[in-house]
């Protein structure tokens, strides 16, 4: 008897080089509301759900957190991010990795904390057809990372259990969510987190980017 592998991918910083565009978009949104926060603080929270992200950032300011403020920030961020659409590119090896998995008959899906309003930019850059590829966004689950709902929903779309899935992500929030749904986590350095941080959050392997994953695919359950 053989357990068939399946891969669940994060999107920003994992398949597309978009983390710093998100950071700048959040910075613009916060500045527009008169909220002064350092860029490095914003980066450290990229990969969370937008609501949790804004709540955690706003804890570091004396401002009162209201649902209206959170909604305005999300809308401002989405508008700013769409202006960066032309600068968003697939990470090295991303298309090749997805094509390799498809050609080998290995199932894969995408699970992102972003809402479709921003994820659509990244999916277009990656040439992913959402009519053919299972894609789960923040709009489709109750909670996003570090909760496991996104990966659970993606696994369900593939008809598999997360027990047999490989979660590939670039942030500690991806690795924490993978651990919570009992999937194996593979961390990538392409989002700006360090190898030690990713391992401490649960990654059992850490690679540079999707191209590096493809070079070592046999180490993480990929077989022709």
Rosetta blueprint (number, residue, H / E / L):
1 X L
2 X L
3 X L
4 X L
5 X L
6 X E
7 X E
8 X E
9 X E
10 X L
11 X L
12 X E
13 X L
14 X L
15 X L
16 X E
17 X E
18 X L
19 X H
20 X H
21 X H
22 X H
23 X H
24 X H
25 X H
26 X H
27 X H
28 X H
29 X H
30 X H
31 X H
32 X H
33 X L
34 X L
35 X L
36 X L
37 X L
38 X L
39 X H
40 X H
41 X H
42 X H
43 X H
44 X L
45 X L
46 X L
47 X L
48 X L
49 X L
50 X H
51 X H
52 X H
53 X H
54 X H
55 X H
56 X H
57 X H
58 X H
59 X L
60 X L
61 X L
62 X L
63 X L
64 X L
65 X L
66 X L
67 X H
68 X H
69 X H
70 X H
71 X H
72 X H
73 X H
74 X H
75 X H
76 X H
77 X H
78 X H
79 X H
80 X H
81 X H
82 X H
83 X H
84 X L
85 X H
86 X H
87 X H
88 X L
89 X E
90 X E
91 X L
92 X L
93 X L
94 X H
95 X H
96 X H
97 X H
98 X H
99 X H
100 X H
101 X H
102 X H
103 X H
104 X L
105 X L
106 X L
107 X E
108 X E
109 X E
110 X E
111 X E
112 X L
113 X L
114 X L
115 X L
116 X H
117 X H
118 X H
119 X H
120 X H
121 X H
122 X H
123 X H
124 X H
125 X H
126 X H
127 X L
128 X L
129 X L
130 X L
131 X L
132 X L
133 X L
134 X L
135 X E
136 X E
137 X L
138 X H
139 X H
140 X H
141 X L
142 X L
143 X L
144 X L
145 X L
146 X L
147 X L
148 X L
149 X H
150 X H
151 X H
152 X H
153 X H
154 X H
155 X H
156 X H
157 X H
158 X H
159 X L
160 X L
161 X L
162 X H
163 X H
164 X H
165 X E
166 X E
167 X E
168 X E
169 X E
170 X L
171 X L
172 X H
173 X H
174 X H
175 X H
176 X H
177 X H
178 X H
179 X H
180 X H
181 X L
182 X L
183 X L
184 X E
185 X E
186 X E
187 X E
188 X E
189 X H
190 X H
191 X H
192 X L
193 X L
194 X L
195 X H
196 X H
197 X H
198 X H
199 X H
200 X H
201 X L
202 X L
203 X E
204 X E
205 X E
206 X E
207 X E
208 X L
209 X L
210 X H
211 X H
212 X H
213 X H
214 X H
215 X H
216 X L
217 X H
218 X H
219 X H
220 X H
221 X L
222 X L
223 X L
224 X L
